[in-house]
Amino acid sequence: MLCVEIGGGVEAGFGPVREAFGEALGAHGGAGSAAAVWHDGRWIADLWGGSAGPGKWSRDNIVQPYSVSKPFVALCALHLVDQGKLDLDAPVGRYWPRFRARATVRQVLSHQAGVVAIDEPVSADAFYDWNRLCEYLERQEPQWDPGTAHGESALFYGHLVGELVRRIDGRTPGRFLREEVCGPLGLDFHVGLRHADLARAVDLTGLDEGFRLTNAAGKPDLYRRATSNPPGAQDPLVVNGVAWRSAEIPAVNGHGTARAVAGLYAALLEGRLLSPGLLAEATSVQCSGPDLVFGRDNAWGLGFAIDSGGYGMGGLGGSLGWTMTDARYAFAFVTGHVGTYDQATLIENAVRDCLGLPQL
């Protein structure tokens, strides 16, 4: 097994977590990753290592974890719900009059609205024009009657939710996230990188044709339609570019550290982000069963996937942000080399062993 230099550390008694992290890095040839774990009021692990392009992964490197970004933008909307400015059960049209799909805010937040693919051909540069992409979405017929089924809006969730935030508050979701969520909590996570942060971003590797074919295998045709128009979201020449990183594409292009991702869930566990009633509602099952985009059974809360006594979100390529409510831990793994969730599971199981919990 390849030996890779590891930065950061673990609390006493959690040495196996560091060992599992090193094993995960070695399994990918030393490609860089980071992991962080918070448990019941304290950080028990904050680790990074491997390569980050020309240099080594450091504490300050940030990376795109794809859909791990989605709960961050959902929390912007939930913040407005807590303030009484956004009604979960109001039609989206109350705030966005030209929005064609007859969906409620709740249905948008829980992936029930059906606006998961755009039928009109859209060029890649639409990703860099917020208003243009929202215009495509507002006139798009849903793929099913809202509320009758569910399916992850893989590319557009951030625009659907973020446009509600923008229309109510006036700030873009990236700015709102920075000023109302991540900034006050000290979380190094961003949607729409500013110039000073671009140099810290790690290039994603492994996004080749083989990965794309493997990732799409067995999924419904709707998955292809939902993830390829506009094109480029799985193209390394696009997602590693300055234009992509500088744009606000909140469904997929957040950039941050593992500690920031775990820190979001730690703040939720500590009751520092949402009122208790709204947190309970957001992390309760709103819909469950077959996801029409991904072709597998799952369950959604308001911005979070719900499973096995916890909630969170995974991202394309194996990054993960998750919390287990009864065990009171928050876990995050972010990687610069796309693959499966095997690395994250290996590390989280080491955490669970140390806490005396059964493996996943």
C-alpha positions in Angstrom: 0.0 0.0 0.0 1.3 3.4 -1.0 2.5 5.5 2.0 1.1 9.1 1.8 2.0 12.0 4.1 -0.9 13.0 6.3 -1.5 16.5 7.8 -3.7 17.4 10.7 -4.5 15.1 13.5 -7.0 13.1 15.6 -7.9 13.1 19.3 -6.5 10.5 21.6 -8.2 7.2 21.1 -9.0 7.8 17.4 -5.8 6.6 15.9 -7.7 4.1 13.7 -9.4 7.0 12.0 -6.0 8.3 10.9 -5.0 4.9 9.7 -8.2 4.4 7.7 -7.6 7.9 6.1 -4.1 6.9 5.1 -5.5 3.6 3.7 -8.1 5.5 1.7 -5.4 7.9 0.3 -3.2 5.0 -0.7 -6.0 3.2 -2.5 -6.2 6.1 -4.9 -2.5 6.4 -5.5 -2.0 9.3 -3.2 -4.6 11.6 -4.8 -5.5 14.3 -2.3 -8.5 14.2 0.1 -9.5 15.5 3.4 -11.7 14.2 6.2 -13.1 15.8 9.4 -15.2 14.5 12.3 -17.0 16.4 15.1 -18.5 14.5 18.0 -20.7 15.8 20.8 -19.1 19.2 21.1 -15.5 18.5 20.0 -13.4 17.9 16.9 -12.0 14.3 17.0 -10.4 14.3 13.5 -9.3 16.9 11.0 -7.1 15.3 8.4 -5.8 16.0 4.9 -3.1 14.6 2.6 -2.1 13.5 -0.8 -1.4 15.5 -3.9 -3.2 18.7 -4.9 -2.0 19.3 -8.4 1.6 20.4 -8.4 1.9 20.4 -4.6 0.6 18.6 -1.5 -2.9 19.0 0.0 -2.8 21.6 2.8 -5.1 22.7 5.5 -6.2 25.6 3.3 -7.0 23.7 0.1 -10.6 23.7 -1.0 -12.3 21.4 -3.5 -15.6 20.9 -5.3 -17.6 18.1 -3.7 -20.5 18.3 -6.2 -23.9 17.7 -4.6 -22.5 18.0 -1.1 -23.2 21.7 -2.0 -27.0 21.3 -2.1 -27.7 21.5 1.7 -25.8 24.7 1.9 -28.1 26.5 -0.5 -31.1 24.8 1.0 -30.1 26.3 4.4 -30.2 29.8 2.8 -33.9 29.2 2.0 -34.6 27.6 5.3 -33.1 30.7 7.0 -35.7 32.8 5.3 -38.4 30.3 6.4 -37.3 30.8 10.0 -37.6 34.6 9.5 -41.2 34.3 8.2 -40.2 35.6 4.7 -40.7 32.3 2.8 -43.7 30.0 3.2 -42.9 26.3 2.7 -46.4 25.5 1.4 -46.8 28.6 -0.8 -46.7 28.1 -4.5 -43.4 29.0 -6.0 -45.3 31.4 -8.3 -46.0 33.7 -5.3 -42.3 34.6 -5.3 -41.4 33.8 -8.9 -44.5 34.6 -11.0 -43.2 33.3 -14.3 -42.3 29.9 -12.9 -44.5 27.4 -14.9 -44.4 24.3 -12.8 -47.2 24.3 -10.2 -45.0 23.4 -7.4 -44.8 24.5 -3.8 -41.6 25.7 -2.1 -41.6 22.5 0.0 -41.7 20.4 -3.2 -38.8 22.3 -4.7 -36.8 21.9 -1.5 -37.5 18.1 -1.4 -36.9 17.3 -5.0 -40.6 16.8 -5.8 -41.1 19.7 -8.3 -40.2 17.8 -11.4 -37.9 20.5 -12.9 -34.9 18.2 -13.3 -34.1 18.6 -17.0 -34.3 21.3 -19.7 -35.9 20.2 -22.9 -34.4 23.1 -25.0 -30.8 22.7 -26.0 -28.7 24.8 -23.7 -25.0 25.8 -24.3 -22.4 25.4 -21.5 -22.0 29.2 -21.1 -25.5 29.3 -19.6 -23.9 28.1 -16.4 -22.2 31.5 -16.2 -25.4 33.5 -16.7 -27.7 33.2 -13.7 -30.7 35.0 -15.2 -30.5 33.1 -18.5 -30.5 29.7 -16.8 -33.4 30.7 -14.6 -35.3 31.8 -17.6 -34.9 28.3 -19.1 -36.1 26.8 -15.8 -39.1 29.1 -15.3 -40.6 28.1 -18.7 -39.8 24.4 -18.4 -42.6 21.9 -18.0 -42.0 19.5 -15.1 -41.1 15.9 -15.9 -44.0 14.8 -13.6 -46.9 16.5 -11.8 -45.3 18.2 -8.8 -45.9 16.2 -5.6 -46.7 13.0 -7.3 -43.1 11.7 -7.5 -39.5 12.7 -6.7 -36.1 12.9 -8.4 -33.0 14.8 -7.6 -32.6 18.0 -9.6 -29.0 17.3 -10.1 -27.8 20.4 -11.9 -30.6 22.9 -11.2 -31.5 22.5 -7.5 -29.3 25.5 -6.6 -30.9 27.7 -9.2 -34.5 26.7 -8.2 -33.8 27.3 -4.5 -31.3 30.1 -5.0 -33.7 32.2 -7.2 -36.2 32.1 -4.4 -33.6 33.4 -2.0 -32.6 36.1 -4.5 -36.1 37.3 -5.2 -37.0 37.5 -1.5 -33.7 38.9 -0.1 -32.0 40.6 -3.1 -28.7 38.8 -2.6 -27.4 36.0 -4.7 -27.3 32.6 -3.0 -23.5 32.7 -2.9 -23.5 36.1 -1.2 -26.3 35.1 1.2 -24.5 31.9 2.1 -21.3 33.9 2.8 -22.9 36.6 4.9 -25.6 34.7 6.7 -24.4 31.1 7.1 -20.8 30.3 6.5 -19.3 33.6 7.5 -20.9 33.8 11.0 -20.0 30.1 11.6 -16.5 30.4 10.3 -17.0 27.8 7.6 -14.6 27.8 4.7 -17.2 26.9 2.1 -18.1 29.1 -0.9 -20.4 29.2 -3.9 -18.8 31.4 -6.5 -15.1 31.7 -5.7 -13.7 35.2 -5.3 -10.3 35.9 -6.9 -8.4 35.4 -3.6 -9.7 31.9 -3.2 -9.1 30.6 -6.7 -5.5 29.6 -6.0 -6.6 27.4 -3.1 -8.9 25.3 -5.3 -7.8 21.7 -6.1 -8.3 20.4 -9.6 -10.6 17.4 -9.9 -9.0 14.3 -11.5 -10.5 11.1 -12.8 -13.3 12.7 -14.7 -12.6 10.7 -17.8 -14.9 8.8 -20.2 -14.6 5.6 -18.3 -15.8 7.3 -15.1 -18.7 8.9 -16.9 -19.8 5.6 -18.4 -19.5 3.8 -15.1 -21.4 6.5 -13.3 -24.3 6.5 -15.8 -24.6 2.7 -16.0 -28.0 1.4 -14.9 -29.5 4.8 -14.4 -32.7 5.9 -16.2 -32.4 8.0 -19.4 -33.8 10.9 -17.4 -30.4 10.9 -15.6 -28.6 11.6 -18.8 -31.0 14.4 -19.8 -30.8 15.9 -16.3 -27.0 16.0 -16.2 -25.9 16.7 -19.7 -27.8 19.8 -20.8 -26.1 22.3 -20.4 -23.0 20.1 -21.0 -19.8 20.3 -19.0 -20.6 19.4 -15.4 -18.5 16.3 -15.6 -15.8 17.7 -18.0 -12.5 18.5 -16.2 -11.7 21.3 -18.7 -14.9 23.0 -17.5 -15.1 22.3 -13.8 -11.4 23.0 -13.2 -11.7 26.4 -15.0 -11.8 29.8 -13.6 -15.2 30.7 -15.2 -16.9 27.7 -13.6 -15.4 28.2 -10.2 -16.3 31.9 -10.2 -19.9 31.3 -11.2 -22.7 30.5 -8.8 -24.0 27.0 -9.6 -25.1 26.0 -6.1 -26.4 22.5 -6.9 -22.8 21.3 -7.6 -20.0 23.9 -7.5 -19.6 24.8 -3.9 -15.9 24.6 -2.9 -14.7 24.0 0.7 -12.8 22.0 3.2 -13.9 18.8 5.0 -13.9 20.7 8.2 -16.4 23.3 6.8 -18.7 20.6 5.5 -18.7 18.7 8.9 -18.9 22.1 10.6 -22.3 22.8 8.9 -23.7 19.6 10.4 -22.1 20.2 13.8 -23.9 23.6 13.8 -27.2 21.9 13.0 -26.7 19.4 15.8 -25.9 22.2 18.2 -29.0 24.1 17.2 -27.1 27.1 15.8 -28.6 27.3 12.4 -32.3 26.6 12.5 -35.1 26.8 15.0 -35.8 23.4 16.6 -39.1 22.9 14.9 -37.8 23.8 11.5 -34.8 21.6 11.9 -37.0 18.7 12.8 -39.2 19.3 9.8 -36.2 19.7 7.4 -34.6 16.5 8.5 -37.9 14.5 8.4 -38.9 12.4 5.4 -40.9 14.5 3.0 -41.0 11.8 0.3 -39.5 8.4 -0.3 -39.4 5.6 -2.8 -37.9 5.4 -6.3 -36.0 8.5 -7.4 -37.0 9.0 -11.1 -33.6 10.6 -12.0 -31.2 8.2 -10.3 -33.3 5.1 -10.4 -32.9 4.0 -6.8 -35.0 4.2 -3.7 -34.2 7.1 -1.4 -35.8 9.6 0.9 -35.6 13.4 1.0 -36.1 16.0 3.7 -35.9 19.7 2.9 -32.6 19.8 1.2 -31.1 16.7 2.8 -31.1 13.0 2.0 -32.5 11.0 4.9 -31.2 7.5 5.7 -30.2 5.2 8.6 -30.9 7.6 11.5 -29.1 10.5 9.9 -29.2 13.1 7.2 -26.8 14.8 4.8 -25.7 14.6 1.2 -23.2 12.8 -1.0 -21.7 14.2 -4.2 -20.6 12.8 -7.5 -17.2 11.1 -7.1 -17.4 10.1 -3.5 -17.5 13.2 -1.4 -19.9 13.2 1.6 -21.3 15.3 4.3 -23.4 13.5 6.9 -24.6 13.6 10.5 -26.0 10.8 12.7 -28.4 12.4 15.1 -28.5 9.8 18.0 -24.7 9.3 17.9 -24.2 13.1 17.7 -21.4 13.1 15.2 -20.9 15.0 12.0 -18.7 13.5 9.3 -17.2 14.9 6.0 -14.9 13.5 3.4 -13.9 15.5 0.3 -11.7 14.3 -2.5 -9.9 15.7 -5.5 -10.1 12.3 -7.3 -13.5 11.1 -8.3 -14.4 7.5 -7.5 -17.0 5.7 -5.3 -18.0 6.2 -1.7 -15.8 3.4 -0.5 -13.1 5.8 0.9 -15.7 7.7 2.9 -17.3 4.5 4.2 -13.9 3.1 5.2 -13.1 6.2 7.3 -16.6 6.6 8.8 -16.6 3.0 9.9 -13.3 3.6 11.7 -15.0 6.5 13.5 -17.9 4.3 14.4 -15.6 1.6 15.7 -13.9 4.1 17.9 -17.3 5.3 19.2 -18.5 1.7 19.9 -21.1 1.9 17.1 -22.0 -0.8 14.6 -20.5 -0.5 11.1 -22.5 0.9 8.2 
